[in-house]
Amino acid sequence: MERRYKMSKGFTLDPEPAARLKEGAADSGRSISRYTELLLSRWIRGVEASGNRSPYVKPQSEAVPEKQRIGMTIRRDILKQMEALAEADFRSLSEYVNLALWRVLEMDE
């Protein structure tokens, strides 16, 4: 049985990173899935280099109750690394990806 190289996964994201993902993907001529892969790969490299796996934590005043569900197809290796980082940080995968995307998109500013 051949293993799939990519996996489909749904994430619940805050509206701002969701909008910035869509905008960044359009600006770079990439799909949202591919653009997200690039950002998460950047996050993983940063974690490996610094050893700091805890992503940006928004202050309570910035908490946004309404989130957007986005489905994408992501490389299996990136997804597995993010799952391991989320587990080590005692967070759900969706929460960890959301916070990591906040952080990596913030660093792009």
C-alpha angles and dihedrals in degrees: 000000000000117000117229116247093216134037131208113232136170121221131190108222136181111256095249098056090041091054092044091050091053092046094046092048092051093046092050095043092240133123117258089249094053093044090050090050090054092049094046091047088054089050092050092049089051092050091049091049098045103027089224104126098169110103128213113300114210117223113250091252088064095049111127115204098198115071134180123236111225124183119204142160114241133181111269094233093054091047092049092049091049090048090053092048091048092050092049089051092047093241135123115258092246093050092047093048090048093052093043090052090050088054099044093045089049090053090054091062 
